[in-house]
Amino acid sequence: MHPRPSPIAAALYTLRDLDVDVIIIHGPTGCCFRTARLLENDGVRVLTTAMSENDFIFGAHEKLEKTLKKVEKMFSPKLVGVVGTCASMIIGEDLKEAVQKANISAKVLTVESHGGFGEGDNTEGAIIVLEEAAKSGLITWKEAERQIKMLKKATEIEKTRGMAQGEYIKPSHGDDKDKVALKFLESLKDNEKVAMVLNAKKETAYLFADILKLPQLNPKTLIIANLRDDIGLPRIRKHAKNIKSELERNGIKIDYLTGGLDEYPITGERVGKILQEEEVEFAIISGVPHAVPIERLNIRSVAVTDGPRLVKPLKELGYDYVVAELDAHAKTLGVDSIVPSDFGESIRKNIEVIHNG
């Protein structure tokens, strides 16, 4: 019932992860404006064909051709993505024909999606991009199929455990971060077995990994993270490698690598098994905590999420505390190192408080 990212936005992000140089949005100037502007911070040029009312009636085939030629002249790209929108797809614009007529030297991926494509799930746009990338030889079909499986699992989790369950969910900032930080530090002081878990998605891991950088005040603390750097699209593997290297430089040892940053829909199950086998008493789970079967675990738990509308579902799943990190995407686009999180800052601020009694 409430707005969620569209297939168009997902297509833009997936093209970014394939390291395209330029993305052309074939539609009005305002379509996916926020996503387009954020992606500019990640080094991707994003342009639009600026369709107008006349184009909705007579078509904008020539506008797309001209934009493609202008892109080649301005940026000399090697890889370009052309993404359809509600406006261009509903009137039946043929993206592939326009690309053929423009005949630029760059490889061009065409993504014929719109806001209501398929069931309207945002992952539908990402799936189209992956299929086009496999057809063009940019990735193998095996890799495309693996990623598509992950995307479908991610949709299932959002519809059954997240904010896409069909009802309206009031946004919430969750529990007071300082109070939750003190609960965590008291657990460490009491010598309980604690786990710091990263089960994050793509570049947002740069923010959610911040709590892993905290001083390990208890030698029994476990570090669990989905930071394998040999899985995923080029940009995603780079993110995992950057974060792992930074943690190592800070003396942080990862006890369990559960998978890659695009495997968060399935690594949650692995996290649950590890927490159970290690008899963890208190866990902080950051990123996509609703992928972890917390309801099956007899532990005290904190969920750290970037979705204000996920606070209520996470509480219902069984998390004792939920804190929300706002604007995680905006804070992590264009970075290559861990960025401070609000909850991480709360923990650091309260370390002295708990030590002084």
C-alpha positions, 0 to 999 in steps of 0.5 A: 500500500505504500511506495516502494522502489520500482523496477526502473530504479532496480534496473539503474542500480544493477546497470551501475553494478555492471560498471556501465559508463552512462545510463540513458533513461528514456522518459520524462526528465523527472522519472526516477530523479532521486535515483539518477542523482544518487547514481551520479555520486557513484561515478555513473553518468545518468541522462534522460531523453526528456520525453514530453506530451507530444512524445507520448502521442507521436513517439520519441524514437528520434530523441533516443537516437540523438541522445545516444549519439550525443552520449558517444560524442560527450563521454566516449563510453564503452558500455551504455545502458538504455532504460525504459520508463512507464511513458516510453514502454506503454506507448511501445517504444522500440529501444533496440531499433533506436540503438541499431539506428544510432549505431554508436561504437559502445556496447549498449544494454537495453532494458525494456521495463517500467514501474508496473512491469510484471508484478511491479516488484523492483527486482523485475527490473534487475532481472531484465538487466541480468538477462540482457548482460548474459545475452551480451556476454558481459556475464555468464548465464550461470552467474545471471541465473544465480543472481536471479535466484537471489533476487526472487528470494529477496522478493519472497523475504520482503513479501513475507517478512518485510515491508511488502506484506500488503498492509500500510506500515507507519514509519518509525525510527525505532528504539532509542539508540543510546539506550540500546547501545547501553544494553549491548555494552552491559551484555559485554560487561557481564561477559555474555557471548555476543555476536556482531552480524553483518547481513547487508546488501550491496554498498549499504554494507559500508555503513552497516559494517561500522559496528564491526569496527568497534573495539572488541571489548570481550574476547568471546565476541563473534564477527559474522559477515556476508563479505566474500569478495569472490561472488557477485558483479564487479562492483559488489565484489569490490565493496566486499574486498574494501570492507574486509581489508579495512577491518583487517587493518583495524585488527578485526578478525571475521570468524564466519564468512557467510557469503557475498553481498548479493547473497543476503537473502540466503545468508540469513539462514546461515547466520541463524545456524551459527548463532544457535551452534555457538550458543550466542546470548546477545546478537546485533544483526545489521543490514537486512535483519529480517532475512535471519530467522530470529523467531527460532532463536532463544537470544536477546537481539538487536536489529539495525535496519535502514527502513523506518517501515521495517521497524514494526515487522522486525519487532513482530518477528521477535527482535528485542530492539530495533534501530533505524539508520536513515539514508543508508543509500545516500550515505554510501554511494560513491564511497570506498571505505566504512562510514560512521553509523548513528548506532555505531556512534552511540556505542562508542559514546557510551563505552566510557559510561559503562566502564565507569559504572 
